[in-house]
């Protein structure tokens, strides 16, 4: 399982919808360390980030996991939407991390 330096995975999971501001604080660290997630197995990704807020099934058995960082639809103090999308290959490996 990959390690993300300085990343508090429990705080990330606690802020499920991004309303507590924890994901926003952790997102810069995650963005800087995104290369460490590439090649990780889907199960390891879920151990690190928890269940995604949404899953988009793509062609050729690929999928995108979306984790909300800010979502004004759910968070009254948020005005902008921000998320990280992670592409999972047909082999269940992380191939791309998009902010």
N, CA and C of each residue as an Amber inpcrd file, in Angstrom:
protein
   297
   0.8530000  -1.1790000   0.0000000   0.0000000   0.0000000   0.0000000
   0.8960000   1.2380000   0.0000000   0.6080000   2.1950000  -0.8720000
   1.4430000   3.4040000  -0.9260000   1.2830000   4.2720000   0.3170000
   2.3420000   4.9740000   0.6460000   2.3140000   5.9320000   1.7540000
   2.3270000   7.3400000   1.1720000   1.4770000   8.1970000   1.6900000
   1.4560000   9.6000000   1.2810000   2.0190000  10.3910000   2.4480000
   3.1760000  10.9880000   2.2300000   3.8730000  11.7120000   3.2980000
   3.0040000  12.8290000   3.8710000   2.8900000  12.8460000   5.1940000
   2.1740000  13.9210000   5.8750000   0.6720000  13.9300000   5.6710000
   0.1070000  12.8220000   5.1910000  -1.3240000  12.7690000   4.9020000
  -2.0520000  12.0270000   6.0150000  -3.0570000  12.6710000   6.5940000
  -3.8470000  12.0840000   7.6780000  -5.0910000  11.4210000   7.0790000
  -4.9670000  10.1370000   6.7770000  -6.0700000   9.4450000   6.1040000
  -7.3290000   9.3530000   6.9700000  -7.1680000   9.3060000   8.2780000
  -8.3450000   9.2410000   9.1540000  -9.1170000  10.5640000   9.1370000
  -8.4020000  11.6840000   9.1060000  -9.0640000  12.9930000   9.0130000
  -9.7840000  13.1180000   7.6740000  -9.1500000  12.6370000   6.5980000
  -9.7650000  12.6710000   5.2650000 -11.0860000  11.8980000   5.2750000
 -11.0610000  10.7000000   5.8230000 -12.2590000   9.8600000   5.8600000
 -13.3440000  10.4690000   6.7500000 -12.9430000  11.1320000   7.8220000
 -13.8900000  11.7560000   8.7490000 -14.6900000  12.8650000   8.0660000
 -14.0680000  13.5600000   7.1150000 -14.7000000  14.6860000   6.4160000
 -15.3350000  14.1930000   5.1130000 -16.2850000  13.2890000   5.2220000
 -16.8470000  12.5680000   4.0850000 -17.3590000  13.4620000   2.9500000
 -17.9900000  14.5680000   3.2720000 -18.5430000  15.4460000   2.2420000
 -17.7080000  16.7070000   2.0280000 -16.6330000  16.8720000   2.7900000
 -15.7760000  18.0430000   2.6560000 -16.2670000  19.2530000   3.4310000
 -17.2870000  19.0980000   4.2420000 -17.8830000  20.2370000   4.9470000
 -17.0870000  20.7000000   6.1650000 -16.2350000  19.8480000   6.7020000
 -15.4670000  20.2080000   7.9000000 -14.1930000  20.9860000   7.5720000
 -13.8300000  21.0340000   6.2940000 -12.6160000  21.7390000   5.8810000
 -11.3560000  20.8960000   5.9870000 -11.4750000  19.6710000   6.4940000
 -10.3000000  18.8090000   6.6430000  -9.7640000  18.3650000   5.2870000
 -10.6540000  17.9850000   4.3950000 -10.2160000  17.5640000   3.0620000
  -9.5590000  18.7130000   2.3110000 -10.0850000  19.9090000   2.4920000
  -9.4900000  21.0640000   1.8280000  -8.0560000  21.2780000   2.3090000
  -7.8310000  21.1470000   3.6180000  -6.4820000  21.3070000   4.1760000
  -5.5420000  20.2110000   3.6890000  -6.0520000  18.9960000   3.5480000
  -5.2310000  17.8560000   3.1460000  -5.0390000  17.7540000   1.6340000
  -5.8550000  18.4640000   0.8620000  -5.8240000  18.3070000  -0.5950000
  -4.5110000  18.7550000  -1.2250000  -3.8680000  19.7920000  -0.6980000
  -2.5810000  20.2240000  -1.2650000  -1.5310000  19.1460000  -1.1100000
  -1.4990000  18.5270000   0.0610000  -0.5560000  17.4440000   0.3040000
  -0.8360000  16.2690000  -0.6280000  -2.1030000  15.9240000  -0.7840000
  -2.4890000  14.8310000  -1.6670000  -2.1200000  15.1480000  -3.1160000
  -2.3500000  16.3870000  -3.5280000  -2.0140000  16.7870000  -4.8970000
  -0.5070000  16.7090000  -5.1370000   0.2850000  17.1510000  -4.1710000
   1.7420000  17.1040000  -4.3110000   2.2790000  15.6770000  -4.3380000
   1.5940000  14.7710000  -3.6850000   2.0430000  13.3740000  -3.5840000
   1.2490000  12.4320000  -4.4980000   0.5330000  12.9720000  -5.4590000
  -0.3570000  12.1430000  -6.2870000   0.3570000  11.0190000  -7.0170000
   1.6370000  11.2290000  -7.3670000   2.3850000  10.1820000  -8.0700000
   2.4950000   8.9110000  -7.2380000   2.4980000   9.0520000  -5.9260000
   2.6290000   7.8730000  -5.0610000   1.3840000   6.9790000  -5.1190000
   0.2630000   7.5180000  -5.5910000  -0.9560000   6.7150000  -5.7180000
  -1.0000000   5.9130000  -7.0140000  -0.2730000   6.3590000  -8.0300000
  -0.3110000   5.6710000  -9.3230000   0.2220000   4.2550000  -9.1790000
  -0.5250000   3.3240000  -9.7310000  -0.1660000   1.9200000  -9.6510000
  -0.7490000   1.2090000  -8.4410000  -1.3290000   1.9750000  -7.5190000
  -1.9300000   1.3650000  -6.3240000  -3.1690000   0.5590000  -6.7170000
  -3.4460000  -0.4680000  -5.9680000  -4.6540000  -1.2630000  -6.1820000
  -5.8770000  -0.5020000  -5.6670000  -7.0110000  -0.7590000  -6.2780000
  -8.2630000  -0.1160000  -5.8660000  -8.5350000  -0.3340000  -4.3770000
  -8.3000000  -1.5280000  -3.8830000  -8.5500000  -1.8230000  -2.4670000
  -7.6430000  -0.9980000  -1.5560000  -6.3900000  -0.7780000  -1.9760000
  -5.4750000   0.0470000  -1.1890000  -5.9180000   1.5050000  -1.1990000
  -6.4000000   1.9700000  -2.3530000  -6.9000000   3.3400000  -2.4570000
  -8.0520000   3.5570000  -1.4720000  -8.9490000   2.6030000  -1.3900000
 -10.0890000   2.7160000  -0.4750000  -9.6240000   2.6810000   0.9760000
  -8.5810000   1.9280000   1.2710000  -8.0300000   1.9190000   2.6330000
  -7.4600000   3.2860000   3.0040000  -6.9020000   3.9860000   2.0160000
  -6.2940000   5.2990000   2.2640000  -7.3510000   6.4020000   2.3050000
  -8.2150000   6.4630000   1.2870000  -9.1490000   7.5780000   1.1370000
 -10.5880000   7.2520000   1.5350000 -10.8780000   6.0020000   1.8040000
 -12.2490000   5.6220000   2.1120000 -13.0630000   5.4300000   0.8400000
 -14.3520000   5.2150000   1.0080000 -15.2390000   5.0440000  -0.1420000
 -15.3920000   6.3790000  -0.8750000 -15.3970000   6.3540000  -2.2060000
 -15.5710000   7.6030000  -2.9540000 -16.9890000   8.1470000  -2.8180000
 -17.1290000   9.4400000  -3.0820000 -18.4550000  10.0580000  -3.0600000
 -19.2670000   9.6540000  -4.2840000 -18.5780000   9.3600000  -5.3880000
 -19.2730000   8.8550000  -6.5730000 -18.3120000   7.9870000  -7.3860000
 -18.9050000   7.0720000  -8.1340000 -18.1460000   6.1890000  -9.0220000
 -18.7670000   6.3020000 -10.4030000 -17.9290000   6.5910000 -11.3890000
 -18.3870000   6.7000000 -12.7680000 -17.7820000   5.5370000 -13.5490000
 -18.6240000   4.6840000 -14.1130000 -18.1660000   3.5400000 -14.8890000
 -17.9200000   4.0050000 -16.3230000 -16.7320000   3.6720000 -16.8440000
 -16.3420000   4.0900000 -18.1860000 -16.2650000   2.8610000 -19.0990000
 -15.9310000   3.1050000 -20.3580000 -15.7640000   1.9960000 -21.2980000
 -14.5320000   1.1720000 -20.9200000 -14.4910000  -0.0330000 -21.3980000
 -13.3800000  -0.9660000 -21.1630000 -13.1420000  -1.2380000 -19.6780000
 -14.2090000  -1.2570000 -18.9180000 -14.1810000  -1.5920000 -17.4870000
 -13.3290000  -0.6590000 -16.6330000 -13.0880000   0.5460000 -17.1380000
 -12.4060000   1.5570000 -16.3310000 -13.4610000   2.2930000 -15.5130000
 -13.0030000   2.9630000 -14.4640000 -13.9260000   3.7610000 -13.6630000
 -13.1910000   4.9430000 -13.0510000 -13.9730000   5.9490000 -12.7000000
 -13.4600000   7.1210000 -11.9970000 -14.0700000   7.1510000 -10.6080000
 -13.2040000   7.2840000  -9.6160000 -13.6430000   7.5410000  -8.2480000
 -13.5550000   9.0440000  -8.0350000 -14.6050000   9.6510000  -7.5100000
 -14.5880000  11.0750000  -7.2040000 -14.7180000  11.2600000  -5.6970000
 -13.7690000  12.0270000  -5.1580000 -13.7810000  12.3870000  -3.7360000
 -13.9800000  13.8950000  -3.6500000 -15.0300000  14.3300000  -2.9690000
 -15.3170000  15.7490000  -2.8320000 -14.3610000  16.3880000  -1.8370000
 -13.8800000  17.5570000  -2.2050000 -13.0610000  18.3710000  -1.3040000
 -13.9250000  19.5000000  -0.7470000 -14.6930000  20.1400000  -1.6160000
 -15.7150000  21.1410000  -1.2480000 -16.9390000  20.8500000  -2.1000000
 -18.1060000  20.8830000  -1.5110000 -19.3190000  20.6860000  -2.2860000
 -20.4250000  21.5720000  -1.7280000 -20.7050000  22.7090000  -2.4150000
 -21.7200000  23.6410000  -1.9210000 -23.1220000  23.0320000  -1.8460000
 -23.3500000  21.9480000  -2.5700000 -24.6460000  21.2900000  -2.5220000
 -24.9120000  20.6770000  -1.1400000 -23.8460000  20.2730000  -0.4580000
 -23.9700000  19.6400000   0.8550000 -23.4830000  20.5210000   2.0010000
 -22.5950000  21.4710000   1.6900000 -21.9520000  22.2760000   2.7390000
 -22.4100000  23.7230000   2.6380000 -23.0870000  24.2190000   3.6480000
 -23.6520000  25.5690000   3.5990000 -22.5870000  26.6580000   3.5370000
 -21.3920000  26.4200000   4.0810000 -20.3370000  27.4360000   4.0850000
 -19.4610000  27.4020000   2.8370000 -19.7160000  26.4780000   1.9340000
 -18.8940000  26.3260000   0.7320000 -19.5810000  26.9840000  -0.4560000
 -18.8050000  27.6910000  -1.2690000 -19.3700000  28.3440000  -2.4490000
 -18.8230000  27.7690000  -3.7510000 -17.7410000  27.0060000  -3.6790000
 -17.1480000  26.4350000  -4.8880000 -17.0320000  24.9230000  -4.7600000
 -17.1570000  24.2560000  -5.8940000 -17.0220000  22.8060000  -5.9260000
 -15.5780000  22.4530000  -6.2540000 -15.0120000  21.5510000  -5.4820000
 -13.6600000  21.0630000  -5.7360000 -13.6390000  19.5770000  -5.4130000
 -12.9860000  18.8100000  -6.2870000 -12.9290000  17.3630000  -6.0800000
 -11.6410000  16.8120000  -6.6740000 -11.3230000  15.5980000  -6.2940000
 -10.2270000  14.8570000  -6.9120000 -10.8670000  13.6440000  -7.5860000
 -10.4980000  13.4260000  -8.8680000 -10.9910000  12.2740000  -9.6220000
  -9.8200000  11.3290000  -9.8320000 -10.0530000  10.0660000  -9.5620000
  -9.0020000   9.0650000  -9.6760000  -9.4780000   7.9780000 -10.6320000
  -8.6880000   7.7920000 -11.7050000  -9.0560000   6.7790000 -12.6990000
  -8.4870000   5.4280000 -12.2940000  -9.3410000   4.4210000 -12.3700000
  -8.9830000   3.0470000 -12.0450000  -9.0680000   2.2360000 -13.3440000
  -8.0150000   1.5000000 -13.6600000  -7.9760000   0.7030000 -14.8890000
  -8.8020000  -0.5710000 -14.7450000  -8.9400000  -1.2880000 -15.8500000
  -9.6360000  -2.5750000 -15.8400000  -8.9110000  -3.5890000 -14.9580000
  -7.6360000  -3.3590000 -14.6920000  -6.8490000  -4.2300000 -13.8160000
  -6.9220000  -3.7810000 -12.3560000  -7.8320000  -2.8320000 -12.0750000
  -8.0590000  -2.3000000 -10.7200000  -6.8530000  -1.5770000 -10.1430000
  -6.1170000  -0.8730000 -11.0100000  -4.9770000  -0.0740000 -10.5640000
  -5.2310000   1.4010000 -10.8610000  -4.7260000   2.2590000  -9.9800000
  -4.8210000   3.7050000 -10.1910000  -3.9140000   4.0840000 -11.3540000
  -4.4840000   4.7760000 -12.3480000  -3.6930000   5.2060000 -13.5020000
  -3.5970000   6.7250000 -13.6260000  -4.5010000   7.4420000 -12.9590000
  -4.5150000   8.9030000 -13.1080000  -5.1710000   9.5280000 -11.8840000
  -4.6090000  10.6610000 -11.4380000  -5.1620000  11.4120000 -10.3110000
  -5.3200000  12.8570000 -10.7740000  -6.5590000  13.3300000 -10.8470000
  -6.8610000  14.6590000 -11.3920000  -7.4670000  15.5710000 -10.3350000
  -6.9650000  16.8110000 -10.2950000  -7.5190000  17.8270000  -9.3930000
  -8.1570000  18.9230000 -10.2010000
